[in-house]
Amino acid sequence: MTPFQTRIDLTSLTTAIDAIRAEVGKVIIGQQQTVDLLLTALLADGHVLIEGVPGVAKTLIAKLLAKTMSVGFSRIQFTPDLMPSDVLGTSVFMPKTGDFVFKKGPIFSNLVLIDEINRAPAKTQSALFEVMEERQVTNDGTTYILDEPFMVLATQNPIEQEGTYRLPEAQLDRFLFKIVIGYPVGSEEVDILRGHHNRRNLTDALDAVSAVLTADQLAILRGQVHQVHVEDNLFDYIAQIVQATRVSKSLYLGASPRASVALLNSAKALATLRGRDFITPEDVQELAAPVLRHRVLLTPEREMEGGTADEIVAQLVHKIEVPR
């Protein structure tokens, strides 16, 4: 049997991804799917919303991903009194020159962790619209372009609602993925306890992780992802899945064309993670939930019946004929 040969040399990409997995694995036990989705988003140049109850390492895993890259990192803790200028920056008057100088905020970094994004009011959340989509900030008529790469990792707690502000659909649509982190299984929790016992503190855990990827290297890897081959029938397959959300009787709001593009780009990135230079229907199926779950809204009736976005998306994908 002739061994499979890729048309794109993915050796450097595979080496880099394996190195990142190894570094993150020094601290994180399990969560393989979460790590793979974060790496997929990194290669696809997309932002990620991470949801989970307190204590499941949402913030830690984002910090560890940043530690594996030689890029700028900043963390913003969203609170009810946070103002847009606290995130984007503000103009400061300089008495010596008599001019206003724009002082850049923490959003001007490469990898930005926004902790508890739903704790800030709508005006602060809305301040992220332009910067997440267009990678720029406009202040007093002047546009400031952010350096590449630029990736936002935001966390939120799905349980606690007091003192929180639900993200608007327009904001959610700017996230490539919504990743839901659950509890570890029994054996993984035992390993977590052992690791915690052997380390003195969290600083030791972060110090154990080394940078294995530069910004220039990441740009090259992303260029390889763009070259991934897509058959015409898979364009149709992706479009049918997204269009099905718009006509489903269980959904009040379907996904936009941005979801189609997100599904395509992330499938191409996932294919390279799997060592292929072409996407398959399985890639699209695997990513349908993280791409669509935050872009659709259930009807009140379906929600009262206990339905979830993941269930509806899975049912819609199952009904569509798989291209071969």
Phi and psi in degrees as a GROMACS rama.xvg file:
@    title "Ramachandran Plot"
@    xaxis  label "Phi"
@    yaxis  label "Psi"
@TYPE xy
-72.1492  126.916  THR-2
-65.4973  148.923  PRO-3
-68.1838  131.413  PHE-4
-119.658  125.505  GLN-5
-82.3792  152.032  THR-6
-84.3587  -13.7226  ARG-7
-116.013  134.603  ILE-8
-75.5977  102.782  ASP-9
-96.3263  14.6965  LEU-10
-59.8394  -48.5973  THR-11
-66.0115  -37.1657  SER-12
-64.9466  -47.3275  LEU-13
-61.8276  -41.3807  THR-14
-62.3224  -44.2947  THR-15
-65.627  -43.2987  ALA-16
-65.4883  -42.629  ILE-17
-62.5945  -37.1543  ASP-18
-66.8967  -41.1851  ALA-19
-64.7824  -44.3663  ILE-20
-57.8032  -42.9988  ARG-21
-64.5762  -41.0538  ALA-22
-67.5379  -46.2197  GLU-23
-64.1207  -36.1583  VAL-24
-66.9065  -12.9521  GLY-25
-65.9708  -24.4295  LYS-26
-118.948  -46.3444  VAL-27
-82.9584  127.924  ILE-28
-99.5775  127.895  ILE-29
71.7276  -145.072  GLY-30
55.9556  33.1437  GLN-31
-61.9171  -41.0204  GLN-32
-64.4269  -40.6235  GLN-33
-61.9345  -45.9247  THR-34
-61.8711  -43.0195  VAL-35
-64.364  -38.5743  ASP-36
-67.2779  -38.1995  LEU-37
-65.3289  -41.0518  LEU-38
-66.7861  -37.6253  LEU-39
-62.0148  -45.5157  THR-40
-64.0349  -37.6289  ALA-41
-61.7043  -45.1878  LEU-42
-70.9974  -30.9456  LEU-43
-86.4338  -0.333904  ALA-44
60.2849  50.6841  ASP-45
-126.712  162.72  GLY-46
-93.8094  157.618  HIS-47
-132.433  135.367  VAL-48
-105.808  122.12  LEU-49
-109.076  122.281  ILE-50
-118.218  137.71  GLU-51
178.397  160.209  GLY-52
-69.2385  162.428  VAL-53
-59.647  141.741  PRO-54
93.3772  7.7056  GLY-55
-103.243  18.1877  VAL-56
73.8606  31.5992  ALA-57
-61.2476  -52.0188  LYS-58
-68.155  -40.5637  THR-59
-62.1486  -43.6467  LEU-60
-66.6897  -32.4436  ILE-61
-68.9427  -41.6031  ALA-62
-62.677  -41.2962  LYS-63
-65.2472  -40.5154  LEU-64
-60.2213  -42.3423  LEU-65
-63.8382  -36.6108  ALA-66
-66.4501  -24.5651  LYS-67
-80.03  -2.98331  THR-68
-125.907  143.21  MET-69
-86.56  67.43  SER-70
-135.389  167.326  VAL-71
-70.1749  144.815  GLY-72
-137.176  136.846  PHE-73
-141.483  151.392  SER-74
-122.218  133.417  ARG-75
-122.087  120.024  ILE-76
-90.2457  110.15  GLN-77
-76.1801  133.092  PHE-78
-136.576  162.201  THR-79
-60.0823  -23.3859  PRO-80
-99.2762  9.153  ASP-81
-73.8027  132.546  LEU-82
-102.322  156.334  MET-83
-53.9927  -37.3497  PRO-84
-66.4344  -24.9527  SER-85
-68.4292  -21.0921  ASP-86
-99.6599  -49.4554  VAL-87
-86.4808  -33.1838  LEU-88
118.977  174.245  GLY-89
-151.414  159.851  THR-90
-83.5458  129.601  SER-91
-114.729  131.447  VAL-92
-77.7495  129.548  PHE-93
-105.345  106.323  MET-94
-57.8297  -33.7848  PRO-95
-66.5982  -37.3791  LYS-96
-101.36  -18.7327  THR-97
75.0633  15.612  GLY-98
-114.817  161.669  ASP-99
-95.4886  132.626  PHE-100
-118.326  132.004  VAL-101
-77.003  120.623  PHE-102
-99.4764  113.177  LYS-103
-66.089  142.476  LYS-104
-89.3548  -178.523  GLY-105
-66.906  -12.6728  PRO-106
-68.4609  -19.8456  ILE-107
-79.8196  76.8186  PHE-108
-150.116  -177.063  SER-109
-91.7681  -49.2343  ASN-110
-120.121  117.184  LEU-111
-114.656  122.019  VAL-112
-97.445  120.027  LEU-113
-108.341  107.925  ILE-114
-84.183  130.347  ASP-115
53.7285  61.8152  GLU-116
-61.3966  -25.4222  ILE-117
-85.1092  9.22671  ASN-118
-93.7981  -11.0983  ARG-119
-93.6345  149.776  ALA-120
-67.4946  169.172  PRO-121
-58.2807  -38.0963  ALA-122
-65.3464  -32.4382  LYS-123
-77.0789  -39.4033  THR-124
-61.1835  -41.3176  GLN-125
-66.2561  -23.1016  SER-126
-63.4275  -17.9122  ALA-127
-85.2582  -11.6394  LEU-128
-53.9102  -57.8771  PHE-129
-66.0896  -43.8226  GLU-130
-67.562  -34.4258  VAL-131
-75.8643  -36.8663  MET-132
-86.7896  -44.9323  GLU-133
-106.01  -2.40773  GLU-134
56.49  42.5481  ARG-135
-152.647  159.771  GLN-136
-127.76  131.69  VAL-137
-108.425  125.359  THR-138
-137.882  124.966  ASN-139
51.4454  39.831  ASP-140
82.3414  -2.55204  GLY-141
-107.297  135.236  THR-142
-101.665  130.292  THR-143
-114.133  120.461  TYR-144
-86.6556  133.789  ILE-145
-81.0824  150.444  LEU-146
-73.4872  149.638  ASP-147
-92.5609  147.189  GLU-148
-77.3935  160.448  PRO-149
-135.708  121.475  PHE-150
-142.606  130.956  MET-151
-103.336  126.401  VAL-152
-113.436  113.694  LEU-153
-113.789  143.294  ALA-154
-117.613  153.84  THR-155
-154.341  152.572  GLN-156
-99.7312  120.849  ASN-157
-79.3398  -12.3956  PRO-158
-90.303  -54.2163  ILE-159
-76.9978  122.901  GLU-160
-109.753  -19.4907  GLN-161
-68.8498  129.44  GLU-162
76.5191  19.7722  GLY-163
-118.916  162.149  THR-164
-129.562  116.638  TYR-165
-60.9088  135.668  ARG-166
-68.1988  134.648  LEU-167
-69.3787  156.568  PRO-168
-59.578  -35.6058  GLU-169
-63.0171  -33.3347  ALA-170
-74.8046  -43.8758  GLN-171
-60.6333  -35.1905  LEU-172
-65.1207  -17.4849  ASP-173
-84.3411  -7.5912  ARG-174
-90.2546  129.286  PHE-175
-62.6093  -48.2729  LEU-176
-125.24  152.144  PHE-177
-117.327  113.175  LYS-178
-100.162  128.251  ILE-179
-105.083  118.186  VAL-180
-99.0104  124.408  ILE-181
-100.184  -170.225  GLY-182
-77.5458  150.806  TYR-183
-72.7116  155.851  PRO-184
-76.6255  169.631  VAL-185
-53.6219  -48.9022  GLY-186
-66.2552  -35.7345  SER-187
-67.4164  -38.1912  GLU-188
-66.2322  -34.4515  GLU-189
-63.3858  -43.0941  VAL-190
-65.4209  -34.9777  ASP-191
-62.219  -43.0604  ILE-192
-63.659  -41.2782  LEU-193
-62.9282  -43.8735  ARG-194
-63.3271  -41.6211  GLY-195
-63.9721  -37.2672  HIS-196
-66.8995  -36.2609  HIS-197
-81.4584  -18.3777  ASN-198
-101.298  145.499  ARG-199
-75.6921  -39.9038  ARG-200
-160.656  179.573  ASN-201
-66.1492  -31.7667  LEU-202
-60.4835  -39.6328  THR-203
-61.5603  -39.2946  ASP-204
-64.1531  -45.2712  ALA-205
-68.2672  -36.2079  LEU-206
-67.8445  -21.2394  ASP-207
-74.0033  -13.9293  ALA-208
-98.4078  131.477  VAL-209
-111.953  155.399  SER-210
-76.4902  131.203  ALA-211
-126.306  2.46238  VAL-212
-144.418  134.611  LEU-213
-101.058  168.888  THR-214
-63.9606  -40.195  ALA-215
-65.5288  -40.0904  ASP-216
-65.0836  -40.6087  GLN-217
-62.4463  -39.7568  LEU-218
-60.938  -38.8695  ALA-219
-66.2024  -43.1236  ILE-220
-64.0831  -39.8874  LEU-221
-64.7015  -33.8389  ARG-222
-63.6574  -35.6944  GLY-223
-67.8787  -36.5882  GLN-224
-61.9972  -39.3404  VAL-225
-61.8261  -24.7009  HIS-226
-86.5747  -2.52437  GLN-227
-60.815  136.744  VAL-228
-79.5062  139.699  HIS-229
-130.188  121.372  VAL-230
-70.5832  151.255  GLU-231
-59.2876  -36.432  ASP-232
-68.244  -20.8446  ASN-233
-79.3411  -28.7495  LEU-234
-60.8032  -44.435  PHE-235
-63.4096  -40.275  ASP-236
-62.8462  -46.2057  TYR-237
-62.7966  -44.2369  ILE-238
-63.1977  -39.6963  ALA-239
-64.1357  -39.8326  GLN-240
-63.1003  -47.5378  ILE-241
-67.687  -41.2288  VAL-242
-65.5723  -29.8495  GLN-243
-63.7847  -29.3981  ALA-244
-69.6019  -22.3012  THR-245
-84.2946  -17.9641  ARG-246
-113.5  -0.909095  VAL-247
-67.5284  133.58  SER-248
-73.1849  -11.6182  LYS-249
-90.0626  -8.70357  SER-250
-117.111  131.216  LEU-251
-80.2171  -34.2156  TYR-252
-132.167  127.369  LEU-253
-93.9045  177.849  GLY-254
-83.4494  152.083  ALA-255
-91.0255  172.01  SER-256
-58.1221  -24.5106  PRO-257
-61.4519  -30.7788  ARG-258
-67.239  -37.7763  ALA-259
-61.2257  -45.9544  SER-260
-64.0948  -40.7467  VAL-261
-62.7042  -41.3748  ALA-262
-66.1423  -39.1052  LEU-263
-66.4691  -51.5193  LEU-264
-63.1819  -41.1592  ASN-265
-70.9347  -33.4153  SER-266
-65.0696  -38.245  ALA-267
-64.1055  -41.4368  LYS-268
-67.244  -41.4654  ALA-269
-64.0955  -36.8441  LEU-270
-59.5315  -41.7383  ALA-271
-67.9897  -33.012  THR-272
-63.3901  -29.9568  LEU-273
-90.1717  5.16666  ARG-274
82.8395  20.2142  GLY-275
-118.376  152.403  ARG-276
-106.559  24.5746  ASP-277
-148.301  150.614  PHE-278
-95.1085  157.719  ILE-279
-124.225  164.263  THR-280
-58.2294  -31.3989  PRO-281
-64.72  -34.5575  GLU-282
-61.8223  -45.042  ASP-283
-64.6831  -43.6734  VAL-284
-62.9103  -41.0939  GLN-285
-64.5155  -31.4476  GLU-286
-98.4513  -4.09986  LEU-287
-58.2766  -45.0941  ALA-288
-66.2277  -54.4536  ALA-289
-62.0534  -26.547  PRO-290
-81.1469  -35.2799  VAL-291
-103.142  -22.1131  LEU-292
-59.8527  -28.3041  ARG-293
-98.9631  0.512536  HIS-294
-105.414  -2.38434  ARG-295
-120.633  156.089  VAL-296
-125.955  130.571  LEU-297
-73.5076  150.903  LEU-298
-68.0951  152.785  THR-299
-55.5116  -37.9371  PRO-300
-63.6964  -46.0743  GLU-301
-67.4337  -34.1531  ARG-302
-68.7568  -39.11  GLU-303
-66.3346  -26.7737  MET-304
-78.8517  -2.41784  GLU-305
89.2142  14.2485  GLY-306
-72.7325  158.009  GLY-307
-127.028  159.866  THR-308
-61.9634  -38.3026  ALA-309
-61.7614  -41.3127  ASP-310
-64.0889  -44.2434  GLU-311
-64.8645  -44.461  ILE-312
-61.371  -43.4558  VAL-313
-61.3619  -40.8136  ALA-314
-65.1759  -41.4103  GLN-315
-66.0422  -42.2411  LEU-316
-63.8509  -39.2233  VAL-317
-64.5019  -31.3043  HIS-318
-78.5696  -20.7398  LYS-319
-86.6761  132.791  ILE-320
-63.3207  131.186  GLU-321
-81.6781  125.708  VAL-322
-70.3191  146.015  PRO-323
